[in-house]
Every structure is written in C-alpha cells, then in structure tokens.
C-alpha cells in the first residue's frame, strides 16, 4: 500500500489509526503543545459548538469543555473520535508538523535536491558538469537572490540545486574570487529557502557552506553576513545570549573587510541583530545601546542596498519596532511605525515581516481588526513566507480564540495558513 493510500485507509479506519499512534509522541503533544487550544481552534474553524463536537465525537459536553480548558487529557480513542469529528488527523490536533502543508506548496520535493547540492561542496570539479561562463553564473546568482527577496521560494528552490552544482565545479576549476563569492551567495539563498520552510537542520548546513565559500573568496563582509544569519538562528531557538556573542564576534571579523559600503552595512546590520537578540533576552539598556549605534551608522550611510540586504534609517527604525514589540512596548512600537515609510524598493519579504510585527503590536493592544488588516497586507506581499511564519500563525490563532464564531475571512485565512 503506497503512503498516500495508507493515509486515506487510516483516516477511514479509526480503530487501526488509534493502534498506530506512537504513545510517547502522543503524550508529549498533549502535555507540551497546548492540545486544548488546538482543539478549540479547530472546532471554531469548522463553526461547531462544544455540544456539537461532543455529539459527533461520541463524548460528553463536560469532557470536551474540560479538554479545551486543559483540565483533562483525552485517551487515544477519544483523540481519534475528536479528529474524525473535525475532519482532521490526530497529528493535526497534537501539533505535529503538517506534512500536507509543504506537499501542497510543492516545496518538499525540492528540498532533497538542495540537500544533495550542499553535500558536494568539497568533492572538487564534477567531470560530468560543463559550467557556463562566470558572467552567466553571477547573473543567475543575483536572479535567485531576487526571487527569495520577492518571496518566490518555490521558483528559487527549483533552480537552486543545479546552479550550486554548476558553480561548485566552476569555482573548483578556476579558483576565482568572484566564483567563490557567487557560491557563497547561493548557499545564502539555500539558507533563506530552507529556514523559511522550516528545514532548520538544512539551514544550518547551508550557513556552514556559506562560511566555507566566503573564506575562499577572502570576503569578510559576506562572512559577517553569514554570522548574522547564524546569530538569528539562536533567536528562533530561544538562546539569544549565544546569538549576541556570535554577533559580537562577527563585528570583529567584519573589521577586516575592505573599507566601504559592504563593511558599513553589514556592521550596522549586526548591531541591529544584537538589539533584537537583547530585546528577546530582556536586556532593555543593551537594546537601546545597540539601536543607537545602528542609527548612527545608518545616518552616515543613508538608504542603501548591498549583498541583497537593505540597510539604512528605515531598516533601523523597522528593527526598533520589532525590538519594542518583543519587549511588550506596543504603544511605543506603533509610535515609531507611524514615522516609518516603507519604500517601494524594499524586498516584499522584508516589508511583509514589518507588517507582521505590526500585527503583533495591534493584537496586544486589543485592536484585532487592525492586526488582521496588517496580516492581510503581509500575505499579499509575501504569501509563501507568511504562510510558514510561526509569528503570523500565532497572531491568527489568538484572533481565532478571541471570537466565539470567527468571521469568514479570518476562517479562510487560517485555513490557508494550515491552522
């Protein structure tokens, strides 16, 4: 029986489905991941009352209410019944990664080729690959960077493996600084694609490859950019103090870069990273110190774009908004945001992130309509990014819980985001 048929069979045979649930993962899902909140969210998405869910699932109303409050944990048999009543799977309610999400986006089939391309970095030139000239490879490197900035992850993921393979052979053959730079930026694109689609292990490998290629290009600015992304991984993993240490090390490294725009922009970006990381760890004084230094660099440099990164007064102000949101300074965040004009030249991915941060501020100030409006703007700008964004999903989940009966447009948004 193929995997797809197996899924359909288990869904239509709940007794066997119950028997196939791993008990350890089940208990972890209930205890650690807010089962009651997910059950309530799924019920509201389907416009069901607790009583209706109880009837269809064959359990008591008080049992459903207790589960949603977190006072009771369902048995495996009840879990299967609840999932069946909601047209979901037990894995959906337990909070395990939604396999169908990446399948629908056709991204999962594109990840393995990226993994394979990252793995051949040290094998030298491939005799079966005939690379094009350097200018063609550089042009494609720039084009794929632009695709990621436009949040077209699928298109970038489709073309990236072959380009990495081709440039790897060219760089090993000709050993030029430009080809190693191109390869480093391709690895950076691999990091962007894999991190934005939740493949964190592969994203870390891509960053290692980026550092390896930057070393061969003798490019301290690109190496610093790699450390910037590495520091931000620790933000997402809940270890901001380690990220701050990495950013400090990176600033020392970038001092070795050639003087100019690249060095200034990456240095400023590293100070912004330190500010965001400090905000996450609750060190307000450090946040203001880092933001102040970044502001001074941005004022001297002006609005600039280099290494497929925007830096300047606008970007510094947008980071200040994020820092204030992370410190629960929501009114201050909105006040700064009112003075921020996002230029049309900004990458949709970056602009969408800013609007998602604004949604968080509006949510916590009790302005659900404004929060949802910001999310809708972010979705129009960078749909693939917002669909996979944990912060955006957190806002949507909170908005759902705020309604006894969520409005249709919010329900459709949540379903689109695979909540």
C-alpha positions as CSV (number, residue, x, y, z in Angstrom):
1,X,0.0,0.0,0.0
2,X,1.5,3.4,-1.0
3,X,1.9,6.2,1.6
4,X,-1.0,8.3,0.2
5,X,-3.4,5.3,0.1
6,X,-2.2,4.3,3.6
7,X,-3.2,7.8,4.9
8,X,-6.6,7.5,3.4
9,X,-7.1,4.0,4.8
10,X,-6.1,5.0,8.3
11,X,-8.4,8.0,8.2
12,X,-11.4,5.8,7.2
13,X,-10.4,3.1,9.8
14,X,-10.1,5.0,13.1
15,X,-9.6,1.8,15.2
16,X,-6.4,1.0,13.2
17,X,-5.5,4.7,13.3
18,X,-5.6,4.6,17.1
19,X,-3.5,1.5,17.2
20,X,-0.9,3.2,15.0
21,X,-0.4,6.2,17.2
22,X,3.0,6.4,18.9
23,X,2.1,6.6,22.6
24,X,5.2,8.7,23.6
25,X,4.7,11.3,20.9
26,X,1.0,11.4,21.8
27,X,1.7,12.2,25.5
28,X,4.3,14.9,24.5
29,X,1.8,16.5,22.2
30,X,-0.9,16.8,24.8
31,X,1.3,17.9,27.7
32,X,3.7,20.3,26.0
33,X,1.9,21.8,23.0
34,X,-1.4,23.1,24.1
35,X,-3.8,20.4,22.9
36,X,-6.8,22.1,24.3
37,X,-6.1,25.3,22.5
38,X,-5.6,23.5,19.2
39,X,-8.8,21.6,19.7
40,X,-10.8,24.8,20.4
41,X,-9.2,26.4,17.4
42,X,-10.0,23.5,15.0
43,X,-13.6,23.4,16.4
44,X,-14.1,27.2,15.8
45,X,-12.7,26.9,12.3
46,X,-15.5,24.5,11.5
47,X,-18.1,26.7,13.2
48,X,-19.0,23.9,15.7
49,X,-20.1,24.4,19.3
50,X,-18.7,22.3,22.0
51,X,-22.0,20.5,22.2
52,X,-22.0,19.7,18.5
53,X,-18.4,18.4,18.7
54,X,-19.3,16.2,21.7
55,X,-22.3,14.7,19.9
56,X,-20.3,13.9,16.7
57,X,-17.3,12.6,18.6
58,X,-19.4,10.5,21.0
59,X,-18.2,12.0,24.3
60,X,-19.8,14.2,26.9
61,X,-20.1,18.0,26.7
62,X,-18.3,18.4,30.0
63,X,-15.4,16.2,28.7
64,X,-14.9,18.4,25.7
65,X,-15.1,21.6,27.8
66,X,-12.5,20.2,30.3
67,X,-10.1,19.2,27.4
68,X,-10.3,22.7,25.9
69,X,-9.6,24.2,29.4
70,X,-6.6,22.0,29.7
71,X,-8.1,20.2,32.8
72,X,-8.4,16.8,31.0
73,X,-6.4,14.9,28.6
74,X,-8.1,12.7,26.0
75,X,-7.5,9.0,25.7
76,X,-6.2,7.8,22.4
77,X,-9.7,6.5,21.4
78,X,-11.2,9.9,22.3
79,X,-8.4,11.6,20.3
80,X,-9.3,9.6,17.2
81,X,-13.0,10.4,17.7
82,X,-12.4,14.1,18.0
83,X,-10.1,14.2,15.0
84,X,-12.7,12.3,12.9
85,X,-15.5,14.7,14.0
86,X,-13.4,17.7,12.9
87,X,-12.3,16.2,9.7
88,X,-8.7,16.3,10.9
89,X,-6.0,13.8,11.9
90,X,-4.7,13.1,15.4
91,X,-1.4,14.5,14.3
92,X,-3.1,17.8,13.4
93,X,-4.6,18.1,16.9
94,X,-1.3,17.0,18.6
95,X,0.6,19.8,16.8
96,X,3.0,17.6,14.8
97,X,4.3,19.2,11.7
98,X,1.6,19.3,9.0
99,X,3.0,17.1,6.2
100,X,0.4,18.2,3.8
101,X,1.5,21.9,4.1
102,X,4.7,21.6,2.2
103,X,3.3,19.0,-0.1
104,X,0.6,21.5,-1.2
105,X,3.3,24.1,-1.9
106,X,5.3,21.5,-3.8
107,X,8.3,22.5,-1.8
108,X,9.1,19.3,-0.1
109,X,10.1,17.6,-3.3
110,X,12.5,20.4,-3.9
111,X,14.4,20.2,-0.6
112,X,16.2,16.9,-1.2
113,X,18.0,18.2,-4.4
114,X,19.2,21.2,-2.3
115,X,20.5,18.9,0.3
116,X,22.4,16.9,-2.3
117,X,23.8,20.1,-3.9
118,X,25.1,21.2,-0.5
119,X,26.8,17.9,0.1
120,X,29.2,18.0,-2.9
121,X,31.0,21.2,-1.8
122,X,34.4,19.6,-1.2
123,X,34.5,17.0,-4.0
124,X,36.2,19.2,-6.5
125,X,35.1,19.7,-10.1
126,X,32.5,17.3,-11.4
127,X,33.7,15.9,-14.7
128,X,30.1,15.5,-15.9
129,X,29.2,19.2,-15.4
130,X,30.1,21.7,-18.0
131,X,29.6,25.1,-16.4
132,X,28.8,28.3,-18.2
133,X,30.9,31.4,-18.1
134,X,31.3,33.4,-15.0
135,X,29.1,36.3,-16.0
136,X,26.2,33.9,-16.6
137,X,26.6,32.2,-13.2
138,X,26.8,35.6,-11.5
139,X,23.7,36.8,-13.2
140,X,21.7,33.7,-12.1
141,X,23.1,34.1,-8.6
142,X,21.7,37.6,-8.5
143,X,18.4,36.5,-10.0
144,X,17.8,33.8,-7.4
145,X,18.6,36.2,-4.6
146,X,16.0,38.5,-6.1
147,X,13.4,35.6,-6.2
148,X,13.9,35.0,-2.5
149,X,13.6,38.7,-1.7
150,X,10.3,38.7,-3.7
151,X,9.3,35.7,-1.5
152,X,9.0,33.3,-4.5
153,X,10.6,30.5,-2.6
154,X,9.3,27.8,-5.0
155,X,10.9,29.3,-8.1
156,X,14.2,29.8,-6.2
157,X,14.2,26.3,-4.8
158,X,13.5,24.8,-8.2
159,X,16.6,26.4,-9.9
160,X,19.0,26.5,-7.0
161,X,20.4,22.9,-6.8
162,X,21.6,22.9,-10.5
163,X,23.1,26.3,-10.1
164,X,25.0,25.3,-7.0
165,X,26.3,22.2,-8.7
166,X,27.4,24.2,-11.7
167,X,29.1,26.9,-9.7
168,X,30.8,24.4,-7.4
169,X,32.5,22.9,-10.4
170,X,33.4,26.3,-11.9
171,X,34.8,27.6,-8.6
172,X,37.0,24.5,-8.1
173,X,38.2,24.7,-11.7
174,X,39.0,28.4,-12.0
175,X,39.6,29.3,-8.3
176,X,38.5,33.0,-8.8
177,X,37.3,35.2,-6.0
178,X,34.1,36.1,-7.9
179,X,33.0,32.5,-8.4
180,X,33.6,31.7,-4.7
181,X,31.5,34.8,-3.8
182,X,28.8,33.6,-6.1
183,X,28.8,30.2,-4.5
184,X,28.7,31.8,-1.0
185,X,25.6,33.8,-2.0
186,X,24.0,30.7,-3.5
187,X,24.5,29.0,-0.1
188,X,22.9,32.1,1.5
189,X,19.9,31.6,-0.8
190,X,19.7,27.9,0.2
191,X,19.7,29.1,3.8
192,X,16.8,31.5,3.1
193,X,14.7,28.8,1.3
194,X,15.3,26.1,3.9
195,X,14.9,28.3,7.0
196,X,11.7,29.9,5.7
197,X,10.2,26.5,5.0
198,X,11.1,25.0,8.4
199,X,14.1,22.8,7.5
200,X,16.3,24.1,10.3
201,X,18.9,21.4,10.1
202,X,19.5,22.0,6.4
203,X,19.6,25.8,7.0
204,X,22.5,25.3,9.4
205,X,24.3,23.3,6.9
206,X,23.8,26.0,4.2
207,X,25.3,28.6,6.6
208,X,28.3,26.4,7.2
209,X,28.8,26.1,3.4
210,X,28.4,29.9,3.1
211,X,31.2,30.4,5.5
212,X,33.4,27.9,3.7
213,X,32.9,29.7,0.4
214,X,33.4,33.2,1.9
215,X,36.7,32.1,3.3
216,X,37.9,31.0,-0.1
217,X,36.7,34.3,-1.6
218,X,38.6,36.2,1.2
219,X,35.4,38.2,1.7
220,X,35.0,39.2,5.4
221,X,31.7,41.1,4.7
222,X,30.0,38.0,3.3
223,X,31.4,36.0,6.2
224,X,29.9,38.6,8.6
225,X,26.6,38.2,6.8
226,X,26.8,34.5,7.4
227,X,27.4,35.1,11.1
228,X,24.4,37.5,11.2
229,X,22.1,34.7,10.0
230,X,23.7,32.2,12.4
231,X,23.1,34.6,15.3
232,X,19.4,34.9,14.3
233,X,19.1,31.1,14.4
234,X,19.8,31.3,18.1
235,X,17.0,33.8,18.4
236,X,14.5,31.4,17.0
237,X,15.9,28.5,19.1
238,X,15.4,30.5,22.3
239,X,19.1,31.1,23.0
240,X,19.5,34.9,22.4
241,X,22.6,35.3,24.6
242,X,24.5,32.9,22.4
243,X,23.3,34.9,19.4
244,X,24.6,38.1,20.9
245,X,28.1,36.5,21.4
246,X,28.1,35.4,17.7
247,X,27.1,38.9,16.5
248,X,29.9,40.5,18.6
249,X,32.4,38.0,17.1
250,X,31.1,38.9,13.6
251,X,31.6,42.6,14.1
252,X,35.2,42.0,14.9
253,X,35.6,39.8,11.8
254,X,33.9,42.4,9.5
255,X,36.6,45.0,10.5
256,X,38.9,43.0,8.3
257,X,36.8,43.7,5.2
258,X,37.7,46.3,2.6
259,X,36.5,49.8,3.7
260,X,33.3,50.8,2.0
261,X,29.6,50.3,1.8
262,X,29.6,46.5,2.3
263,X,31.5,46.7,5.5
264,X,29.4,49.5,7.0
265,X,26.1,47.9,6.0
266,X,27.0,44.5,7.4
267,X,28.3,46.1,10.6
268,X,25.1,48.1,11.1
269,X,23.0,45.0,10.4
270,X,25.0,43.1,13.1
271,X,24.2,45.8,15.6
272,X,20.5,45.5,14.7
273,X,20.8,41.8,15.2
274,X,22.3,42.3,18.7
275,X,19.4,44.7,19.5
276,X,16.8,42.2,18.5
277,X,18.5,39.4,20.4
278,X,18.9,41.6,23.5
279,X,15.2,42.5,23.4
280,X,14.3,38.8,23.3
281,X,16.5,38.2,26.4
282,X,15.0,41.2,28.3
283,X,18.1,43.5,28.4
284,X,16.5,46.9,27.7
285,X,19.6,49.0,28.2
286,X,21.6,46.9,25.8
287,X,18.8,47.2,23.2
288,X,19.0,51.0,23.2
289,X,22.8,50.9,23.1
290,X,22.8,48.7,20.0
291,X,20.0,50.5,18.3
292,X,21.7,53.9,18.9
293,X,24.9,52.6,17.3
294,X,23.0,51.2,14.3
295,X,21.1,54.5,13.9
296,X,24.4,56.4,13.7
297,X,25.8,54.1,11.1
298,X,22.6,54.3,9.1
299,X,22.5,58.1,9.2
300,X,26.1,58.2,7.9
301,X,25.5,55.6,5.2
302,X,21.9,56.6,4.1
303,X,19.5,54.2,2.5
304,X,21.5,51.5,0.7
305,X,21.1,48.0,-0.7
306,X,24.1,45.7,-0.9
307,X,24.7,42.0,-0.8
308,X,20.9,41.7,-1.3
309,X,20.4,43.4,2.1
310,X,18.7,46.7,2.7
311,X,20.3,48.9,5.4
312,X,19.7,52.5,6.4
313,X,17.5,54.7,8.6
314,X,14.3,52.9,7.5
315,X,15.6,49.4,8.3
316,X,17.0,50.6,11.6
317,X,13.5,52.1,12.5
318,X,11.8,48.8,11.5
319,X,14.1,46.9,13.8
320,X,13.3,49.3,16.6
321,X,9.6,48.5,16.1
322,X,10.5,44.7,16.4
323,X,12.5,45.3,19.5
324,X,9.7,47.3,21.2
325,X,7.2,44.6,20.3
326,X,9.4,41.9,21.8
327,X,9.7,44.0,25.0
328,X,5.9,44.4,25.2
329,X,6.3,48.2,24.4
330,X,3.4,48.1,22.0
331,X,2.4,51.7,22.0
332,X,6.0,52.8,21.5
333,X,6.3,50.4,18.6
334,X,3.2,51.8,16.9
335,X,4.5,55.4,17.5
336,X,7.8,54.5,15.8
337,X,6.0,52.7,13.0
338,X,3.9,55.8,12.2
339,X,7.1,57.6,11.2
340,X,8.3,54.7,9.1
341,X,7.6,54.8,5.3
342,X,8.4,51.5,3.7
343,X,10.0,52.4,0.3
344,X,8.7,50.6,-2.8
345,X,12.3,49.4,-3.4
346,X,12.2,47.2,-0.3
347,X,12.0,43.5,-0.8
348,X,8.4,42.2,-0.3
349,X,9.8,39.6,2.2
350,X,11.2,42.4,4.4
351,X,8.2,44.6,4.2
352,X,5.9,41.7,4.9
353,X,7.9,40.9,8.1
354,X,7.4,44.5,9.2
355,X,3.6,44.3,8.8
356,X,3.5,41.0,10.7
357,X,5.3,42.7,13.6
358,X,2.8,45.5,13.5
359,X,0.0,42.9,13.6
360,X,1.5,41.6,16.9
361,X,1.5,45.1,18.4
362,X,-2.1,45.8,17.4
363,X,-3.2,42.4,18.7
364,X,-1.7,43.0,22.2
365,X,-3.2,46.5,22.3
366,X,-6.7,45.0,21.8
367,X,-7.0,46.1,18.2
368,X,-7.9,42.8,16.4
369,X,-9.2,44.4,13.2
370,X,-6.0,46.4,12.7
371,X,-4.0,43.3,13.5
372,X,-5.8,41.2,10.9
373,X,-5.6,44.0,8.3
374,X,-1.8,44.1,8.8
375,X,-1.6,40.3,8.3
376,X,-3.6,40.6,5.1
377,X,-1.2,43.2,3.8
378,X,1.7,40.9,4.7
379,X,0.1,38.0,2.9
380,X,-0.4,40.0,-0.3
381,X,3.3,41.0,-0.2
382,X,4.8,37.6,0.6
383,X,2.3,34.8,0.7
384,X,4.7,31.8,1.0
385,X,6.6,33.5,3.7
386,X,3.6,34.4,5.8
387,X,2.0,31.0,5.3
388,X,5.0,29.4,7.0
389,X,5.6,32.2,9.6
390,X,5.2,31.0,13.2
391,X,4.7,34.6,14.4
392,X,1.9,35.2,11.9
393,X,0.3,31.9,12.8
394,X,0.4,32.9,16.5
395,X,-1.5,36.1,15.7
396,X,-4.1,34.2,13.7
397,X,-4.5,31.7,16.5
398,X,-5.0,34.4,19.0
399,X,-7.6,36.2,16.8
400,X,-9.5,32.9,16.4
401,X,-9.6,32.4,20.1
402,X,-11.0,35.9,20.6
403,X,-14.2,35.0,18.7
404,X,-17.0,32.7,19.7
405,X,-17.7,32.4,16.0
406,X,-14.8,33.7,13.8
407,X,-15.7,35.8,10.8
408,X,-15.5,34.0,7.4
409,X,-12.5,36.0,6.1
410,X,-10.5,35.1,9.3
411,X,-11.5,31.4,9.0
412,X,-10.4,31.3,5.4
413,X,-7.1,33.0,6.3
414,X,-6.5,30.4,9.0
415,X,-7.3,27.5,6.7
416,X,-5.0,29.0,4.0
417,X,-2.2,29.1,6.7
418,X,-3.0,25.4,7.5
419,X,-4.1,26.1,11.1
